[in-house]
Amino acid sequence: MNILLKNISLIQDKKIVIKDVLIENQNITRIEKQINDAKNAEMFDGKNLFLTPGLIDVHTHTRTPGFEYKEDLSSFNQAAIHGGITTVCAMANIDPIPDNPETYQRIQKQLSTFSVIDIYQMGAVTKDLKTNEIVDFYQLKMVGAKWFSNDGFGIQSKRTMEKILIEIKKHDLLISTHLESNQIKKHGMMDQTNFTKKHNIASFDKSSEYLQLARDIELLKVTNARYHAGHISTKESVDLIRKAKAEGLNITCEVTPNHLLLTSEMIQNDSGIYKINPPIRTEVDRQSLIIGLQDGTIDCIATDHAPHTSEEKKIPINQAAFGMIGLDFSFSLMYTHLVKTNLLSLQQLIDKMHTNPNKIFRLNANQIKVGEIANLVVWDLNKKYEINKHNLKSKQTNTPFLNQEVFAENQLVIIKGKKIFQKEDI
């Protein structure tokens, strides 16, 4: 069945225009002011609605294989579709770890076979994620791995990171880093605040992040590998990346909605719901992250979607798992708090959640252009809805944004020219 979107708003040449969009088979075949001669097409009235490409999230945890009790492929796909996300990169802290060609190939085949969205598995950087033995990057590349991350674990050895970056450069791959010094973090849980002191909660300094970043930037000056800093959270990291970009280094980065909207001073009860890694930081850090988004220092917004059960999260901070969910509502959250408040333009938000990650990770996801595959999302930007446990599609509810009202409700998702999701009242 062909699909005709009538009178829908979209961005063309950096301007919002109203057009008709015809989708035939898998492709966008026409974008015109009026299309009145489409044959055998199901028509949708897009008046007062907005069209984006399917969004991209380059930092997610599928929990498949090995941890399906937290999230399975069905719930992961549903959560992504509900959030208008049609392409993701999946981190390697699963079981088994994709640190060899056979395991990587088996996991990627499972993801591709049982997913509606495009899920690209990242390879591990070192054996078992926690060692100094680097993987065989060439052999992993030969079976399709183009992106690598030890997310959850920082690379502790400078010499190991140097060898990794040499291999990443040699084989034209990309590394997405988790910046964390074990020597500084030790058993820390979050930033130090009056609350952590009062309740004897172990904290750790934010230099755990930015000192590793500074080390890596010095190595980049020699290797100039494709280096992407995952979920940065500190003012110092923003400053270091801004300077590195000005010097022409091949560095990009991302930030999560959690670090853009929350601060450590908001944590006033001993519950693991706010516990993430890297931790929520100060208001100074948060403001620096927003400035970094605005001036282009920060390239991408990614969720670090990390589902955990209530038993793992609704317990004291010292015992809780690190992580929050975000796939279901990241665009709505960012539209509400960044675009509606004039901190970012709508174009900038789409750039951070589609254009930039698409280019940096070389994902070849579609744009809204004639001839492109039709992975598209229709939004009602003026429609308010509440993020609640009844409308989440993820298996889990570990987010402090529960029961908040946001704008930008997903109305329709088209993947490869097929209607995958539709609000009942569109």
N, C-alpha and C positions, 0 to 999 in steps of 0.2 A: 504493500500500500504506500503510495506517495503521500507526502505531507506538504500542505501549503500554510505557512504562517502569514496572516494578513495584518497589515498596519502595525507592525511591531517595531519598537525602538531598538537601535543597535548603534555601535560606534563604527564609523567609517572615516578614515583619514582624520582621526582624532576629533571627530565631531559626532554628536548624537543626531541620528537621522531616523526617519520613519519609512520603512520599506516593506515590501512583500518578499518572502523567502520561500523558494520552492526546493523541496528535497525529493529526489527521485532515486530509487534503489538506495545506495549508501551515500550518495553525494549531494552536495548543494549544487544545483544546476542553474538557478537564476536568482538574482537579487535585484529587484526593480521597484520603481515607485508603485506600479500596479501590475499585478498578474491576474488576468481574468480568463485566461484560456488554458489553465492547467487541467489536464484530463486525469481521471481516476485518482484524484488527490483528496485526502481527508483535510478539511479546512479547520484552522484554529484562529479565532479572533484574538490578535495580539494587542488590541488597543489598550493603552496604559500599562503595557507589560514591556519587559526589557530582555533582550537576548544576549547571552554570552556564549563563548565556546565552553565546552566542558572544562571545569577547573582542574588544576594540577596541584597535588600535594606531594612534595619530594621527601617527606619525613613521616613515615607511618610505621606502625607495628601491627601486622596482620594477625599475629599469634599462631600462624600456621606455617609449618607443622609444630606440634609439641605442646601447645598451650591453648587448645581449642575450647577449654572450659572458660577462658577469659573472653575469647572472640573466635568465631569460626568464619570460614570464607563466605557463607551465606549472609551472616549478620554484618560482616565487614563491607561486602558489596552493597548491601541495603543502606548502611550508614553513609557510605560515600555518595551513592546516588541521591539519597535524601538531601545531602549537603551540596549537590550540584558538582561533585568531583568525579571525573571520569578517567583520570590517569593518576597513578600513585607510584612512589618508590617505597619499597618495603625494607626495613632494617634486618640485620642478619642475626640478631639475638633470639634465635628460634632453636628448635631441637629436632633434627641435627643442625649444626651450624654449617652454612654453605661456604666452607673453607677449602673445598676441593671440587674439581670439575664434575664428578659423578653426582655428588650431593646437590650441587648447584643446579645441574640440569634436571634432576628429578623434582626438586622443589619448584623451579620455574615452570615445568610442564604441568604440575599440579595446579599452580596459580592460574595459568593460562587456560587450562581445561575447564576449571570450575568457577571462573569469574566472568562477569558481564563487562566490568570495567577493565582497563589495561593496568595490570600490576607488574611492575618491574622489580624483581628481586635484586637486592644489593649483595655483592659478595663480601665476605669477611676480609679484613686487611691482614690479620695475623691468625695463625692456627688457634682455635678455641677462643678467639677474641682477647684473651688475657695474657698471651705469651709474647715473646719477642721473635718468634719464628714467622717470617712473612710468608704469605701464600704464594703459589705459582701464578702470578698475574697473567702471564701469557696463556697458560692452559685454560684458565678461567675465562679469559677473553674469547678463546676459541669456541667455547660453548655458550657465549652470549652475554657474559658479565661485562658491563661497561662502567659500573658504578660500585664503589667500595666504601664500607664504613664499619668501624668497630663500635657503633653507637652503644652507649652505656659504659664504655671503658675508654679512658684516655690512653694514648700511646706514651708510655712513661719514659722511654729511652730516646734521647736525641739521635743516637746512632741508628736506632731502628727506624725512626721517622725519616731520617735522611735516605736510608735504603728504600723505604716505601715510596718516597717522592721521586726518586730516580726511576723506579719501575713504573710508576704512574705516568711520568713524562715519556718514558721510552715507548710505552704501549698506547699512548694517547687516551688514557682513562681519566676518571674523575674520582677524587676522594672527598667524602663528606665526613668531617671530623667531629668527634666528641671531645671537647677540651676540658680535661680534668686531671689535676695532679693528685695522685694518691697520698703523696707526702704532706700536702696541705689539707686535703679533704679528711683523711683518716676515717673516723666514724661519724663525720658531720652529717647533719640532716638538712639544714637550711641556714639562711643568713642569721646572724646574731641580732636579736632585738631584746627589748625589755621582757617580752613574753618568754623567749627561750631561756633567758637568765632565771626568771621566776620559776619556770617549770623544769629546769635542769635538762633542757633539750640540747643535744650536741650541735654546735654550729661549725661552719667553716668559711674561711675568707674567700672573697670573690677572685683573689689573685690566683686561685686554683684554675680558673678559666683563662684569664688574660695573659698569665706568664707562659702557658703552653702556646697560646696564639703568637706571642712575641717570638718565642723560639722558632715556631714554624715559619713565620714570615722571614726570619733570617735565612732559613733553609731555602725558601722560595726564591730568594734573590740569586741563588745558584742554580736551582733546578727549574724554576718557573713552570712547575706542574700545574694542572688544573685542580685548584684547591678551593673547596667549599666549606665554610665554617658553619656547622650545624647549630641550631638553636642558641645563638649568642644572647647574653643576658646582662652585660655590664657596659657602663659608660666607657671604660678603658678599652674594651673590645671594639666598640664602635670607632673610637678614636684611632686605634691601631689599623683597622681595616680602611678607614678613610685615607690615612697617610699612605698605606701600602698601595691603594688604588691610584693615588696621585703620582706615585713613583712608577706606575705602569705594571705592577705585578699582577699575575693571573689569579686573582682571589675574588671570590664571591661569598655571600653569606645569606642566612635566613634568620627570622625571628618568629616566635610563636605568638598567637593571640593571648596566651596566658601571661607572657612576660610584658606584653604591650598594655594589658588592662589591670593587672594585679600587682600589689606591693606586699612586702613582708609584714608591714605594719597592720595589714588587714587581718592577719592571723591572730585571733584572740581566743581560740579554744583548741584544746589538744586533740585535734582530729586530723587524720592523714589525708583528708580530701584536698588540702592545699599543697601537699608534698610532691614536688617534681624535681627533676634533675636535668639541667642546672636549676637551682632554687629560684623562687620568686625574689626579686631584689627590691632596692629602695626606690623611692619616687624619683630621685636624681637619675638612677639608671633607667627607669621607665621613660622618663622624658627624653633621655639621650637616644633611646631606641626609636622613639617617634620621630625625632629630628633626623636620625639615620635613614628612616623610611622616606621622609620627605625629600632629603637631598640626594637620594640615590645610593648612599653608602650601603644600605641594606637592600638586597635585590629581591628577596622572596619572603612570603609569609607561608609557613608550613605548620601543621598542627602538632607534630610529635604525638599523634593519636596513640594513646597507651592504655588500653582497657585493662582494668583489674576488678576483681569481685568485691562486693561489699565487705566480705570477711578480711580482705587484704587492705581495704582503704578506710573503712569506718571504725578505726581503732587508733590508739595513741600514735603520735607522729614517730616516736622512736621505733615502733614496730611495723609501721605501714610501708607498703610498696611505693616506689616513686612512679608518678605518672597521672595524666588526665586524658580523657577522651576529647575529641574535637571535630571529627569528620562530619557529623550530622549538621553542624551549625556554624562552622568557621566563617563562611562568607557573610551570613546574616549578622554575626557578631561584629565583624570588621566593618561591614557597611553601616551598621548602627552607630558604632563608636568612633569610626574614623571618617567616613564619608558624610554622614548626617551632621557631624560636628565640624565639617570643613577642614579637617586635618589632612585628608587626602582627597583627590578628585576620584570620581568613578573610574576614569581611565587609569589612574595610578594604581587603584586597587586591583583592577583586572591585570595590569602589568605584573604586579607582585604575586598574583595567584594563577597566572596563566602564561603570559608572554615571556617573562624573565626565566622562570623555571624551565619552560619549554626550550628556550635557547641555551641556557647554561648546561642542562642535562642532556641536550640533543635528543629530545623525546619524539620529535616529529609529530606532535599532536596538531590537530587541525586549527586553522583560523576560520573566521567567518568570511569565506571567499568562494567564489564560483570554482568548482572543480575539487574542492576539499571534501574529505569525509565529514559527514554530518554527525558530530558529537556536540550537542547543543543543549543549553539550559534556558528555560523561560522563567523569569522572576517577576513577581509583583513587588516592586521595591517599596511601595507604600503600605503593604499589608503587614500588620503587626501579628506576631504569634508568640506564644510562650514556649520556651525550651523546657520540656518536662518529661518525666519518665514514660508518659503515655505515647509521646510522639517520637521519642528516640528509637532509632532502628538498630543501634549498637546493642550488644548483649548487656552492656554495663552502663552505669550512671555516674561514674566517678568524675564529676566536674563541679566546681563551685558556681558555675553559671546556670545551674538548674533553677527553674522557676523564674527566670528573668525574661522580660519581654524584649523582643528584637523586631526590627524591620527586615524586609526582603525575604518573602516566602517563596520557596521553590514551587512552581506550578506545573512544569513539564520537563522531562528529560528525554532526549533523543540520543541514542547511541548507534552508530553505524546505520543511520537512517531509519531506525526502528524506535517506536514509542516504548520507553522502558518504564516510565513513571508519569502519572498524571494526577493532579489534584482533582477530586471528584467534582468540584464546583467551578472548574475553569470554563 
